[in-house]
Amino acid sequence: GVEEEVPEETVTTWLDKNNLGQYAQAFDEEGWDSLDAVASMSEADLLQLGIKRGHVRRMMLALHKEKWRLGTAHSNLGGRGDARGDGRGEAGAGGHSQGRRSSSPPER
């Protein structure tokens, strides 16, 4: 019966659920005490809390899912916005860009 709706999940229980419970104290100390607030966090916010980069990635994916469950797509991530944060590291690592035609002038 609990699957349908979790009435008041806390930041701590959410972190535990995502195997990131070791960060509960950091969130609490910095005042990130509601899931609504946490859903609006950026990658930079998470890194400032001292969260390891790999865990930041895992948290961003979990936050993306959580936003839709909570109905907080109106947060400052704007629904699609976390592609901005996720894409940063991977675009440089890939080495090839699809946007070349706009940067190279047409041949004469």
KEDO-24955 format. One record per residue: z, x, y of N, C-alpha, C in turn; residue number from 0. Coordinates in Angstrom, 2 decimals, decimal comma. Layout:
BEGIN
ATOM       n.w       n.u       n.v      ca.w      ca.u      ca.v       c.w       c.u       c.v   num
ATOM         Z         X         Y         Z         X         Y         Z         X         Y   NUM
...
end
This chain:
BEGIN
ATOM       n.w       n.u       n.v      ca.w      ca.u      ca.v       c.w       c.u       c.v   num
ATOM      0,00      0,75     -1,20      0,00      0,00      0,00      0,00      0,80      1,28     0
ATOM      0,42      2,07      1,28      0,50      2,84      2,52     -0,87      3,37      2,95     1
ATOM     -1,85      3,34      2,05     -3,17      3,87      2,35     -3,85      3,16      3,51     2
ATOM     -3,65      1,85      3,62     -4,33      1,07      4,65     -3,97      1,54      6,05     3
ATOM     -2,67      1,68      6,33     -2,24      1,97      7,68     -0,96      2,78      7,64     4
ATOM     -0,93      3,90      8,33      0,30      4,66      8,47      0,78      4,36      9,89     5
ATOM      1,84      3,55     10,02      2,23      3,05     11,34      2,50      4,15     12,37     6
ATOM      3,47      5,02     12,14      3,83      6,02     13,14      3,89      7,39     12,50     7
ATOM      2,74      7,96     12,18      2,73      9,32     11,65      3,09     10,27     12,78     8
ATOM      3,95     11,22     12,49      4,34     12,19     13,52      3,45     13,42     13,42     9
ATOM      3,52     14,25     14,45      2,77     15,51     14,44      3,21     16,35     13,24    10
ATOM      4,51     16,37     12,98      5,03     17,16     11,86      4,50     16,67     10,52    11
ATOM      4,50     15,35     10,29      4,00     14,84      9,01      2,49     15,06      8,90    12
ATOM      1,78     14,97     10,02      0,34     15,22     10,02      0,06     16,68      9,67    13
ATOM      0,82     17,60     10,27      0,65     19,02      9,96      0,95     19,28      8,49    14
ATOM      2,04     18,68      7,98      2,39     18,85      6,57      1,27     18,36      5,66    15
ATOM      0,73     17,19      6,01     -0,34     16,58      5,22     -1,56     17,50      5,14    16
ATOM     -1,78     18,29      6,20     -2,93     19,20      6,25     -2,56     20,64      5,87    17
ATOM     -1,40     20,80      5,22     -0,91     22,11      4,79     -0,80     23,11      5,94    18
ATOM     -0,38     22,60      7,10     -0,22     23,44      8,29      1,18     23,26      8,89    19
ATOM      2,12     22,85      8,05      3,47     22,54      8,50      4,20     23,70      9,14    20
ATOM      3,76     24,94      8,86      4,43     26,10      9,45      4,29     26,14     10,97    21
ATOM      3,38     25,32     11,53      3,17     25,31     12,98      3,93     24,18     13,69    22
ATOM      4,67     23,37     12,95      5,36     22,22     13,54      6,27     22,64     14,70    23
ATOM      7,01     23,74     14,53      7,93     24,17     15,58      7,18     24,57     16,85    24
ATOM      6,05     25,27     16,69      5,25     25,70     17,85      4,75     24,48     18,63    25
ATOM      4,26     23,47     17,90      3,79     22,24     18,56      4,93     21,58     19,33    26
ATOM      6,09     21,48     18,68      7,26     20,83     19,27      7,74     21,59     20,51    27
ATOM      7,82     22,91     20,41      8,32     23,73     21,53      7,43     23,62     22,75    28
ATOM      6,13     23,42     22,55      5,19     23,32     23,67      4,94     21,88     24,11    29
ATOM      5,65     20,93     23,50      5,56     19,54     23,94      4,40     18,74     23,37    30
ATOM      3,72     19,26     22,37      2,65     18,50     21,72      3,31     17,60     20,67    31
ATOM      3,86     16,48     21,14      4,71     15,67     20,26      4,12     14,33     19,86    32
ATOM      2,88     14,07     20,24      2,23     12,83     19,78      0,85     13,17     19,23    33
ATOM      0,44     12,42     18,21     -0,88     12,68     17,63     -1,99     12,39     18,63    34
ATOM     -1,75     11,46     19,53     -2,74     11,17     20,57     -2,98     12,42     21,42    35
ATOM     -1,88     13,09     21,80     -2,00     14,31     22,60     -2,65     15,42     21,77    36
ATOM     -2,23     15,56     20,52     -2,77     16,60     19,66     -4,28     16,40     19,45    37
ATOM     -4,71     15,14     19,34     -6,13     14,84     19,14     -6,99     15,29     20,32    38
ATOM     -6,36     15,50     21,48     -7,11     15,92     22,67     -7,10     17,44     22,84    39
ATOM     -6,45     18,17     21,93     -6,34     19,63     22,07     -7,68     20,32     21,86    40
ATOM     -7,86     21,41     22,58     -9,06     22,24     22,40     -8,71     23,41     21,50    41
ATOM     -9,73     24,13     21,09     -9,53     25,32     20,29     -8,65     26,32     21,04    42
ATOM     -8,87     26,44     22,36     -8,07     27,36     23,17     -6,60     26,97     23,17    43
ATOM     -6,32     25,65     23,25     -4,94     25,17     23,20     -4,27     25,61     21,90    44
ATOM     -4,99     25,45     20,79     -4,44     25,80     19,48     -4,19     27,30     19,37    45
ATOM     -5,13     28,09     19,87     -4,96     29,55     19,82     -3,77     29,98     20,67    46
ATOM     -3,54     29,30     21,81     -2,41     29,63     22,67     -1,08     29,38     21,98    47
ATOM     -1,06     28,46     21,03      0,17     28,19     20,28      0,45     29,28     19,25    48
ATOM     -0,49     30,21     19,08     -0,32     31,28     18,12     -0,81     30,92     16,73    49
ATOM     -1,70     29,94     16,66     -2,24     29,51     15,37     -3,37     30,46     14,97    50
ATOM     -3,37     30,87     13,71     -4,39     31,79     13,21     -5,77     31,14     13,32    51
ATOM     -6,78     31,97     13,60     -8,15     31,45     13,83     -8,66     30,58     12,68    52
ATOM     -8,44     31,00     11,45     -8,89     30,20     10,31     -8,20     28,86     10,24    53
ATOM     -6,91     28,85     10,63     -6,16     27,60     10,64     -6,59     26,73     11,81    54
ATOM     -7,00     27,36     12,91     -7,53     26,60     14,05     -8,77     25,82     13,60    55
ATOM     -9,64     26,49     12,83    -10,86     25,83     12,34    -10,50     24,64     11,47    56
ATOM     -9,54     24,86     10,56     -9,12     23,78      9,67     -8,50     22,63     10,48    57
ATOM     -7,72     23,00     11,51     -7,09     21,98     12,35     -8,13     21,18     13,14    58
ATOM     -9,16     21,86     13,66    -10,20     21,16     14,42    -10,93     20,15     13,53    59
ATOM    -11,20     20,53     12,29    -11,85     19,59     11,37    -10,94     18,40     11,08    60
ATOM     -9,65     18,68     10,86     -8,70     17,60     10,59     -8,53     16,71     11,81    61
ATOM     -8,52     17,31     13,01     -8,38     16,53     14,24     -9,58     15,62     14,44    62
ATOM    -10,77     16,12     14,10    -11,98     15,31     14,24    -11,86     14,05     13,39    63
ATOM    -11,40     14,21     12,14    -11,21     13,05     11,27    -10,13     12,13     11,83    64
ATOM     -9,06     12,72     12,32     -7,91     11,96     12,83     -8,29     11,13     14,06    65
ATOM     -9,13     11,71     14,93     -9,55     10,99     16,14    -10,16      9,65     15,80    66
ATOM    -11,04      9,64     14,79    -11,70      8,39     14,44    -10,72      7,43     13,80    67
ATOM     -9,77      7,95     13,00     -8,79      7,08     12,37     -7,87      6,45     13,42    68
ATOM     -7,51      7,23     14,43     -6,61      6,74     15,48     -7,35      5,94     16,54    69
ATOM     -8,69      6,03     16,52     -9,46      5,34     17,57     -9,33      6,03     18,91    70
ATOM     -9,20      7,36     18,90     -9,05      8,08     20,16    -10,30      8,89     20,48    71
ATOM    -11,45      8,34     20,17    -12,70      9,03     20,46    -12,90      9,19     21,97    72
ATOM    -12,10      8,47     22,76    -12,19      8,58     24,22    -11,41      9,79     24,73    73
ATOM    -10,80     10,59     23,84    -10,06     11,77     24,28    -11,02     12,75     24,94    74
ATOM    -10,50     13,83     25,51    -11,38     14,72     26,25    -12,36     15,46     25,37    75
ATOM    -12,26     15,32     24,05    -13,28     15,89     23,17    -14,51     14,98     23,13    76
ATOM    -14,34     13,72     23,49    -15,46     12,81     23,64    -16,23     12,53     22,36    77
ATOM    -15,58     12,56     21,22    -16,27     12,22     19,98    -17,10     13,36     19,43    78
ATOM    -18,14     13,75     20,16    -19,01     14,82     19,67    -18,61     16,18     20,21    79
ATOM    -17,70     16,21     21,15    -17,39     17,44     21,89    -16,90     18,58     21,05    80
ATOM    -16,27     18,34     19,89    -15,76     19,50     19,19    -16,87     20,32     18,53    81
ATOM    -18,11     19,83     18,56    -19,23     20,67     18,14    -19,33     21,87     19,08    82
ATOM    -18,93     21,67     20,33    -18,92     22,75     21,30    -18,01     23,89     20,82    83
ATOM    -16,80     23,53     20,43    -15,85     24,52     19,97    -16,26     25,11     18,64    84
ATOM    -16,71     24,28     17,69    -17,07     24,77     16,37    -18,33     25,63     16,41    85
ATOM    -19,28     25,28     17,26    -20,56     25,96     17,26    -20,51     27,34     17,87    86
ATOM    -19,50     27,60     18,70    -19,44     28,86     19,43    -19,51     30,07     18,50    87
ATOM    -18,62     30,14     17,53    -18,56     31,29     16,65    -19,77     31,39     15,74    88
ATOM    -20,26     30,27     15,28    -21,32     30,29     14,29    -22,69     30,56     14,89    89
ATOM    -22,93     30,16     16,12    -24,24     30,36     16,73    -24,53     31,85     16,86    90
ATOM    -23,54     32,63     17,29    -23,73     34,07     17,45    -23,87     34,76     16,11    91
ATOM    -23,18     34,28     15,09    -23,19     34,93     13,79    -24,52     34,73     13,08    92
ATOM    -25,21     33,62     13,34    -26,46     33,32     12,65    -27,58     34,26     13,05    93
ATOM    -27,61     34,67     14,29    -28,60     35,64     14,74    -29,92     35,04     15,17    94
ATOM    -30,26     33,85     14,72    -31,52     33,25     15,14    -31,27     31,94     15,86    95
ATOM    -32,05     31,73     16,91    -31,85     30,55     17,75    -33,08     29,66     17,68    96
ATOM    -32,84     28,36     17,68    -33,97     27,42     17,66    -34,54     27,20     19,06    97
ATOM    -33,83     27,64     20,10    -34,24     27,34     21,47    -35,15     28,38     22,08    98
ATOM    -35,89     29,14     21,26    -36,68     30,25     21,80    -37,84     29,80     22,67    99
ATOM    -38,45     28,68     22,35    -39,66     28,32     23,09    -39,37     28,08     24,56   100
ATOM    -38,14     27,65     24,91    -37,85     27,40     26,32    -37,63     28,72     27,06   101
ATOM    -37,21     29,79     26,36    -36,90     31,03     27,06    -38,09     32,00     27,10   102
ATOM    -39,10     31,81     26,23    -40,23     32,74     26,26    -41,40     32,09     27,02   103
ATOM    -42,00     32,83     27,93    -43,12     32,23     28,71    -44,35     32,05     27,84   104
ATOM    -45,18     31,08     28,17    -46,39     30,85     27,38    -47,33     32,04     27,48   105
ATOM    -48,06     32,30     26,40    -49,00     33,44     26,43    -50,20     33,10     27,30   106
ATOM    -50,76     34,12     27,97    -51,91     33,90     28,86    -53,16     34,50     28,26   107
end
